[in-house]
Amino acid sequence: MIDFEGSCYGDALKDLGAFIVEVEKLCFLKNLCIPLESLLSFYGAELSDRLKFCMTRRYMVIARYDEKAREWALRRLRELTRV
């Protein structure tokens, strides 16, 4: 187990959302391409409202604290929250 002090029972979509956003960020920073659909299909998930919410939270954290990825995170937030 990694980061034992932060382990708990909780919403699995929160972890999945954070993982997806972090992989997307890594792809952006390293100029790689891993489509979101591929990650979702690998986990047998779909882009539900709850998963969108969890991803939105992670984009907001990145926009606040990561200067290198701030503009990218804001752009992804706008794309994700379009109705």
PEMO-V520206 format. One record per run of one state. SS is the DSSP state (2 for helix, 1 for strand, 0 for the rest). FROM is the first residue (numbers start at 1). TO is the last residue. If there is no record, write none. Layout:
((SS;FROM;TO) (SS;FROM;TO))
//
This chain:
((0;1;3) (2;4;6) (0;7;11) (2;12;30) (0;31;35) (2;36;43) (0;44;48) (2;49;65) (0;66;66) (2;67;80) (0;81;83))
//
